[in-house]
Amino acid sequence: MKKFAFALLVMIGLASCTKEEGNKGVLKQDQPTTENMEKALIPGANTYTYRGLEGVRAKVIFENTEKANTVTIQANNNRFQLDKKSESKGEVQYERAGIKAVAKGDSLIVEQNGNVIPLAWDN
């Protein structure tokens, strides 16, 4: 599972590092919005599309049920699931097997082994 998740992060990271300009709008939003908080906290399983800096799409499923509070990220034929660890100050934090993700505003920031992969909600 670790190799699988790492492969996903490396592929998204490599794709997002090839362009010098990148999608500047992904990281500009510093203030949390209630819109994404609602996505991350809506009861049931809710699916959204997010994009990496170079347009790589990721399917993100926020699951909030009595049995599970997780986020599942699927991209480039890879999939990994993270458990909800905390929520505070306009952000929800997830973690499993050394992989972390933070849902804040319209972004989902994924981190593994020092690699940071910003994803933006694709409306």
MIBAKOL-8878 format. One record per residue (C-alpha): residue in one letter; x, y, z. Coordinates in nm, 4 decimals, always signed. Layout:
+---+----------+----------+----------+
| r |        X |        Y |        Z |
+---+----------+----------+----------+
| a |        X |        Y |        Z |
...
+---+----------+----------+----------+
# end
This chain:
+---+----------+----------+----------+
| r |        X |        Y |        Z |
+---+----------+----------+----------+
| m |  +0.0000 |  +0.0000 |  +0.0000 |
| k |  +0.2865 |  +0.2379 |  +0.0819 |
| k |  +0.4464 |  +0.1791 |  -0.2597 |
| f |  +0.1107 |  +0.2330 |  -0.4255 |
| a |  +0.0495 |  +0.5627 |  -0.2468 |
| f |  +0.4037 |  +0.6810 |  -0.3004 |
| a |  +0.3762 |  +0.6069 |  -0.6732 |
| l |  +0.0621 |  +0.8202 |  -0.6905 |
| l |  +0.2273 |  +1.1098 |  -0.5140 |
| v |  +0.5400 |  +1.0877 |  -0.7258 |
| m |  +0.3361 |  +1.0856 |  -1.0493 |
| i |  +0.1263 |  +1.3847 |  -0.9449 |
| g |  +0.4331 |  +1.5637 |  -0.8111 |
| l |  +0.6366 |  +1.5076 |  -1.1264 |
| a |  +0.3514 |  +1.6230 |  -1.3454 |
| s |  +0.3086 |  +1.9374 |  -1.1374 |
| c |  +0.6809 |  +2.0233 |  -1.1346 |
| t |  +0.7293 |  +2.0452 |  -1.5104 |
| k |  +0.5801 |  +2.3907 |  -1.5608 |
| e |  +0.7515 |  +2.6946 |  -1.4134 |
| e |  +0.4409 |  +2.9089 |  -1.3671 |
| g |  +0.2031 |  +2.6443 |  -1.2276 |
| n |  -0.1488 |  +2.7179 |  -1.1153 |
| k |  -0.0892 |  +3.0114 |  -0.8851 |
| g |  -0.4530 |  +3.0184 |  -0.7762 |
| v |  -0.4163 |  +2.6912 |  -0.5861 |
| l |  -0.1905 |  +2.8302 |  -0.3156 |
| k |  -0.3161 |  +3.1907 |  -0.3006 |
| q |  -0.6133 |  +3.1241 |  -0.0781 |
| d |  -0.4984 |  +3.1606 |  +0.2797 |
| q |  -0.8352 |  +3.2117 |  +0.4437 |
| p |  -1.0497 |  +2.9006 |  +0.4855 |
| t |  -1.3939 |  +2.8984 |  +0.3318 |
| t |  -1.6922 |  +2.7147 |  +0.4692 |
| e |  -1.7582 |  +2.5705 |  +0.1226 |
| n |  -1.4769 |  +2.3132 |  +0.1388 |
| m |  -1.5304 |  +2.2506 |  +0.5095 |
| e |  -1.8835 |  +2.1495 |  +0.4235 |
| k |  -1.7526 |  +1.9112 |  +0.1550 |
| a |  -1.5147 |  +1.7463 |  +0.4005 |
| l |  -1.7797 |  +1.7176 |  +0.6724 |
| i |  -2.1022 |  +1.6352 |  +0.4868 |
| p |  -2.2504 |  +1.3085 |  +0.6188 |
| g |  -2.2228 |  +1.0079 |  +0.3881 |
| a |  -1.9831 |  +0.9495 |  +0.0982 |
| n |  -1.9383 |  +1.2528 |  -0.1251 |
| t |  -1.7259 |  +1.2547 |  -0.4418 |
| y |  -1.5488 |  +1.5583 |  -0.5890 |
| t |  -1.2901 |  +1.6227 |  -0.8582 |
| y |  -0.9679 |  +1.8018 |  -0.7686 |
| r |  -0.6827 |  +1.9121 |  -1.0002 |
| g |  -0.3087 |  +1.9264 |  -0.9496 |
| l |  -0.0910 |  +2.2153 |  -1.0646 |
| e |  -0.0588 |  +2.0796 |  -1.4180 |
| g |  -0.4211 |  +1.9802 |  -1.4594 |
| v |  -0.3858 |  +1.6204 |  -1.3388 |
| r |  -0.7272 |  +1.5179 |  -1.2083 |
| a |  -0.7891 |  +1.3319 |  -0.8853 |
| k |  -1.1164 |  +1.1833 |  -0.7658 |
| v |  -1.1597 |  +1.2614 |  -0.3960 |
| i |  -1.4197 |  +1.0896 |  -0.1779 |
| f |  -1.4923 |  +1.2312 |  +0.1667 |
| e |  -1.6674 |  +0.9659 |  +0.3760 |
| n |  -1.8328 |  +1.0694 |  +0.7004 |
| t |  -2.0348 |  +0.7849 |  +0.8486 |
| e |  -2.0677 |  +0.6193 |  +1.1875 |
| k |  -1.8156 |  +0.3566 |  +1.0754 |
| a |  -1.5639 |  +0.5732 |  +0.8889 |
| n |  -1.4281 |  +0.9263 |  +0.8644 |
| t |  -1.1886 |  +0.9058 |  +0.5723 |
| v |  -1.0763 |  +1.0678 |  +0.2498 |
| t |  -0.9957 |  +0.8505 |  -0.0512 |
| i |  -0.7815 |  +0.9966 |  -0.3301 |
| q |  -0.7720 |  +0.8310 |  -0.6726 |
| a |  -0.5470 |  +0.9468 |  -0.9577 |
| n |  -0.3423 |  +0.7857 |  -1.2350 |
| n |  -0.4867 |  +0.4393 |  -1.1625 |
| n |  -0.3689 |  +0.4656 |  -0.8006 |
| r |  -0.5788 |  +0.4913 |  -0.4872 |
| f |  -0.5120 |  +0.5551 |  -0.1222 |
| q |  -0.7296 |  +0.6163 |  +0.1804 |
| l |  -0.6496 |  +0.8373 |  +0.4802 |
| d |  -0.8186 |  +0.8510 |  +0.8210 |
| k |  -0.9508 |  +1.1750 |  +0.9700 |
| k |  -0.7269 |  +1.2815 |  +1.2581 |
| s |  -0.8559 |  +1.6259 |  +1.3534 |
| e |  -1.0434 |  +1.9357 |  +1.2514 |
| s |  -0.9746 |  +2.2885 |  +1.3662 |
| k |  -0.9492 |  +2.6471 |  +1.2460 |
| g |  -1.1104 |  +2.5858 |  +0.9086 |
| e |  -0.9194 |  +2.2712 |  +0.8151 |
| v |  -0.9611 |  +1.8947 |  +0.8369 |
| q |  -0.6492 |  +1.6778 |  +0.8719 |
| y |  -0.6151 |  +1.3188 |  +0.7495 |
| e |  -0.3296 |  +1.0708 |  +0.7868 |
| r |  -0.2369 |  +0.7066 |  +0.7270 |
| a |  +0.0919 |  +0.5231 |  +0.6679 |
| g |  +0.3029 |  +0.8395 |  +0.6628 |
| i |  +0.0791 |  +1.0184 |  +0.4143 |
| k |  -0.0960 |  +1.3351 |  +0.5314 |
| a |  -0.3639 |  +1.5507 |  +0.3742 |
| v |  -0.5245 |  +1.8762 |  +0.4836 |
| a |  -0.8579 |  +1.9964 |  +0.3431 |
| k |  -0.8607 |  +2.3753 |  +0.3729 |
| g |  -1.0586 |  +2.6223 |  +0.1683 |
| d |  -1.0840 |  +2.4945 |  -0.1873 |
| s |  -0.7629 |  +2.2962 |  -0.1579 |
| l |  -0.6482 |  +1.9545 |  -0.0500 |
| i |  -0.2773 |  +1.9520 |  +0.0330 |
| v |  -0.1208 |  +1.6036 |  +0.0274 |
| e |  +0.2212 |  +1.5374 |  +0.1816 |
| q |  +0.4439 |  +1.2294 |  +0.1849 |
| n |  +0.8164 |  +1.2053 |  +0.2597 |
| g |  +0.8595 |  +1.5819 |  +0.2271 |
| n |  +0.6781 |  +1.5986 |  -0.1077 |
| v |  +0.3894 |  +1.8457 |  -0.1017 |
| i |  +0.1206 |  +1.8072 |  -0.3669 |
| p |  -0.1428 |  +2.0808 |  -0.3735 |
| l |  -0.4794 |  +1.9918 |  -0.5253 |
| a |  -0.7553 |  +2.2439 |  -0.5968 |
| w |  -1.1276 |  +2.1715 |  -0.6100 |
| d |  -1.2415 |  +2.1583 |  -0.9734 |
| n |  -1.5928 |  +2.2957 |  -0.9907 |
+---+----------+----------+----------+
# end
